[in-house]
Amino acid sequence: MFTDKVDLKDFEKQDPEYQDLLKRVLAIQADCEIGGPNLYVKNILPSAPTKLDQLIVARTAAEEMDHYRKMARLAGDIGLDVSYVLSRSNQERYVEAFRGSIDTWEDYAVFGFLIDRVGRFQLEEFIGCTYLPLARIVEDPDVIREEEGHIDFGTNKTAEYAAKGGEAKERIQKAVDYWYVKGLDMFGNSKSYRSERYMQWGLKRRPNAVARQQYKDEVDGLLTKMNLSIPDPNKGRLYT
């Protein structure tokens, strides 16, 4: 297990596999950070039910774009230009959950509840990682606090729709059914060789299967409290 702490000045001295894995994870992270706003801003921002909701959507998008900027800067420092993710279509995103568009407030709520929660899990992987510039960003209390804010808003909105009962609850359940498996898939293949290499080089903390199960336990508990059904975790999955 690699335990050295690597700063920018030492990056080019590292094993080529370490360099390749770090570049890959920064490109994917940058793509995910900008991918969210590209899913929902166009349709959700103008259709917000209240001015406060509209402000929150705008602020959330701005914070995600700032997270992209931070990841893009890290990538640029090691010679990787990720500006291409700004102009690529949603269908070209690295992660399947960011392909398509979000057109309803139920989907926007559940996206925050479930998909932004995966984002928090992903950022937590880098806490204490061997690449110090990345560790410093995710250990910045503002970054985690902002991500938690996105999650809390989505979770509270989901619970609000569920509590209304009737058609509102049916619509939010439908959104949960759609995004639940996408959230599980975001953790990748349970037997991923690359995941093992990330851990070997100290760039991630948990195997994919462990992180996915921790996420599932957390989400299932919240769905039960909301009196929503827990979807079939295997239906429509791309990765197991």
C-alpha positions as CSV (number, residue, x, y, z in Angstrom):
1,M,0.0,0.0,0.0
2,F,1.4,3.4,-1.1
3,T,1.3,5.8,1.8
4,D,3.6,8.6,0.7
5,K,2.1,12.1,0.6
6,V,2.6,13.6,-2.8
7,D,2.6,17.4,-3.5
8,L,2.4,19.0,-6.9
9,K,6.2,19.4,-7.2
10,D,6.6,15.6,-6.7
11,F,3.8,14.5,-9.1
12,E,6.1,13.9,-12.2
13,K,8.4,11.7,-10.1
14,Q,5.5,9.3,-9.3
15,D,4.9,5.9,-11.0
16,P,3.1,6.2,-14.3
17,E,0.1,4.3,-13.0
18,Y,-0.3,6.7,-10.1
19,Q,-0.2,9.6,-12.6
20,D,-2.7,8.0,-14.9
21,L,-5.2,7.1,-12.2
22,L,-5.0,10.6,-10.7
23,K,-5.7,12.2,-14.1
24,R,-8.6,9.8,-14.7
25,V,-10.3,10.5,-11.4
26,L,-9.9,14.3,-11.7
27,A,-11.4,14.2,-15.2
28,I,-14.4,12.1,-14.1
29,Q,-14.9,14.3,-11.0
30,A,-14.7,17.5,-13.0
31,D,-17.2,16.0,-15.5
32,C,-19.7,15.1,-12.7
33,E,-19.4,18.5,-11.0
34,I,-20.4,20.3,-14.2
35,G,-22.8,17.5,-15.4
36,G,-25.4,18.3,-12.7
37,P,-26.1,21.9,-13.7
38,N,-26.2,20.8,-17.3
39,L,-29.0,18.4,-16.4
40,Y,-31.3,20.7,-14.5
41,V,-30.6,24.5,-15.0
42,K,-32.4,24.9,-18.3
43,N,-35.7,23.5,-17.3
44,I,-35.8,23.6,-13.5
45,L,-34.5,27.1,-12.8
46,P,-37.3,29.0,-14.6
47,S,-40.0,26.6,-13.3
48,A,-39.2,26.9,-9.6
49,P,-42.4,27.0,-7.5
50,T,-41.1,29.9,-5.4
51,K,-38.5,32.6,-5.6
52,L,-36.6,31.0,-2.8
53,D,-36.6,27.7,-4.6
54,Q,-35.3,29.5,-7.7
55,L,-32.5,31.1,-5.7
56,I,-31.5,27.7,-4.2
57,V,-31.3,26.1,-7.6
58,A,-29.1,29.0,-8.9
59,R,-26.9,28.8,-5.9
60,T,-26.6,25.0,-6.1
61,A,-25.5,25.3,-9.8
62,A,-23.0,28.0,-8.9
63,E,-21.5,25.9,-6.2
64,E,-21.2,22.9,-8.4
65,M,-19.6,25.0,-11.1
66,D,-17.1,26.2,-8.5
67,H,-16.4,22.6,-7.5
68,Y,-15.7,21.9,-11.2
69,R,-13.3,24.9,-11.3
70,K,-11.4,23.5,-8.3
71,M,-11.1,20.1,-9.9
72,A,-10.1,21.6,-13.3
73,R,-7.4,23.6,-11.7
74,L,-5.9,20.5,-10.0
75,A,-6.1,18.7,-13.4
76,G,-4.4,21.6,-15.2
77,D,-1.6,21.7,-12.6
78,I,-0.6,18.2,-13.7
79,G,-0.9,18.9,-17.4
80,L,-4.5,17.7,-18.0
81,D,-6.9,20.1,-19.7
82,V,-10.5,19.1,-18.8
83,S,-12.2,22.2,-20.3
84,Y,-13.7,19.9,-22.9
85,V,-16.3,18.7,-20.4
86,L,-17.8,22.2,-20.4
87,S,-19.1,21.9,-23.9
88,R,-19.7,18.2,-24.3
89,S,-23.3,17.0,-24.6
90,N,-25.0,15.3,-21.7
91,Q,-25.0,12.0,-23.6
92,E,-21.2,12.1,-23.6
93,R,-20.8,12.3,-19.8
94,Y,-18.6,9.7,-18.1
95,V,-21.3,8.7,-15.7
96,E,-24.7,7.4,-16.9
97,A,-26.7,9.3,-14.3
98,F,-25.6,12.6,-15.9
99,R,-26.9,11.7,-19.4
100,G,-30.3,13.1,-20.3
101,S,-32.2,16.0,-18.7
102,I,-34.2,16.8,-15.5
103,D,-37.6,18.2,-16.4
104,T,-39.7,17.9,-13.2
105,W,-39.3,19.2,-9.7
106,E,-39.8,15.6,-8.4
107,D,-36.8,14.5,-10.4
108,Y,-34.8,17.5,-9.2
109,A,-35.6,16.8,-5.6
110,V,-34.7,13.1,-5.9
111,F,-31.5,14.0,-7.8
112,G,-30.4,16.0,-4.8
113,F,-31.5,13.4,-2.4
114,L,-29.8,10.4,-4.1
115,I,-27.3,11.5,-6.7
116,D,-25.7,14.4,-4.8
117,R,-25.5,12.0,-1.9
118,V,-23.3,9.7,-4.1
119,G,-21.3,12.9,-4.8
120,R,-20.6,13.3,-1.1
121,F,-19.5,9.6,-0.9
122,Q,-17.1,10.2,-3.8
123,L,-15.6,13.3,-2.3
124,E,-15.1,11.4,1.0
125,E,-13.0,8.9,-0.8
126,F,-10.3,11.6,-1.2
127,I,-10.1,12.6,2.4
128,G,-6.6,11.9,3.6
129,C,-5.6,10.7,0.1
130,T,-2.0,10.5,-1.0
131,Y,-2.2,13.5,-3.4
132,L,-2.2,16.4,-1.1
133,P,-3.7,19.1,-3.3
134,L,-6.8,16.9,-3.8
135,A,-7.0,16.1,-0.1
136,R,-6.8,19.8,0.7
137,I,-9.8,20.6,-1.5
138,V,-12.1,17.9,-0.1
139,E,-11.1,18.7,3.4
140,D,-12.1,22.3,2.9
141,P,-15.2,22.5,5.2
142,D,-17.0,24.7,2.6
143,V,-16.9,22.0,-0.1
144,I,-18.5,19.3,2.1
145,R,-20.9,21.8,3.6
146,E,-22.1,22.9,0.2
147,E,-22.5,19.3,-0.9
148,E,-24.5,18.6,2.3
149,G,-26.7,21.6,1.6
150,H,-27.6,20.2,-1.9
151,I,-28.4,16.8,-0.3
152,D,-30.5,18.3,2.5
153,F,-32.5,20.4,0.1
154,G,-33.3,17.3,-2.1
155,T,-34.0,15.1,0.9
156,N,-36.4,17.6,2.5
157,K,-38.2,18.2,-0.8
158,T,-38.5,14.5,-1.4
159,A,-40.0,14.0,2.1
160,E,-42.3,16.9,1.5
161,Y,-43.7,15.4,-1.7
162,A,-44.0,12.0,0.0
163,A,-45.9,13.4,3.0
164,K,-48.6,15.0,0.7
165,G,-49.8,11.5,-0.3
166,G,-51.9,10.8,-3.3
167,E,-50.6,11.8,-6.7
168,A,-47.7,13.8,-5.3
169,K,-46.4,10.7,-3.5
170,E,-46.9,8.6,-6.6
171,R,-44.8,11.0,-8.6
172,I,-42.0,11.2,-6.1
173,Q,-42.0,7.4,-5.8
174,K,-41.6,7.2,-9.6
175,A,-38.6,9.5,-9.4
176,V,-37.1,7.5,-6.6
177,D,-37.5,4.3,-8.7
178,Y,-35.7,5.9,-11.6
179,W,-32.7,7.5,-9.7
180,Y,-32.2,4.8,-7.1
181,V,-30.5,2.3,-9.4
182,K,-28.6,5.1,-11.1
183,G,-27.2,6.0,-7.7
184,L,-26.1,2.4,-7.0
185,D,-24.5,2.2,-10.4
186,M,-22.4,5.3,-9.8
187,F,-20.2,3.2,-7.5
188,G,-19.0,1.1,-10.5
189,N,-18.3,-2.6,-10.7
190,S,-17.9,-4.4,-7.4
191,K,-15.0,-6.4,-8.8
192,S,-13.3,-3.4,-10.5
193,Y,-9.6,-3.9,-10.9
194,R,-9.1,-0.2,-11.3
195,S,-10.8,0.4,-7.9
196,E,-8.3,-1.9,-6.3
197,R,-5.5,0.1,-7.9
198,Y,-6.9,3.4,-6.6
199,M,-6.8,1.9,-3.1
200,Q,-3.3,0.5,-3.5
201,W,-2.1,4.0,-4.4
202,G,-4.0,5.7,-1.6
203,L,-6.3,7.6,-3.9
204,K,-9.5,6.0,-2.6
205,R,-10.4,4.6,0.8
206,R,-13.1,1.9,0.2
207,P,-13.9,-0.8,-2.3
208,N,-16.8,0.0,-4.6
209,A,-19.0,-2.7,-3.1
210,V,-18.4,-1.4,0.5
211,A,-19.1,2.2,-0.4
212,R,-22.3,1.2,-2.3
213,Q,-23.6,-0.8,0.6
214,Q,-23.0,2.0,3.0
215,Y,-24.8,4.4,0.7
216,K,-27.7,1.9,0.3
217,D,-28.1,1.4,4.0
218,E,-28.2,5.2,4.5
219,V,-30.7,5.8,1.7
220,D,-33.0,2.8,2.6
221,G,-33.3,4.1,6.1
222,L,-34.4,7.5,4.9
223,L,-36.9,6.1,2.4
224,T,-38.4,4.0,5.1
225,K,-38.8,7.1,7.3
226,M,-40.5,8.8,4.4
227,N,-42.9,5.9,4.0
228,L,-41.7,5.4,0.4
229,S,-41.0,2.0,-1.1
230,I,-37.4,0.8,-1.5
231,P,-36.9,0.0,-5.2
232,D,-35.5,-3.3,-6.4
233,P,-31.8,-2.7,-6.2
234,N,-31.1,-5.1,-9.2
235,K,-33.7,-3.8,-11.6
236,G,-32.1,-2.0,-14.5
237,R,-28.6,-2.0,-13.0
238,L,-25.6,-1.6,-15.3
239,Y,-23.0,-2.7,-12.7
240,T,-23.1,-5.3,-9.9
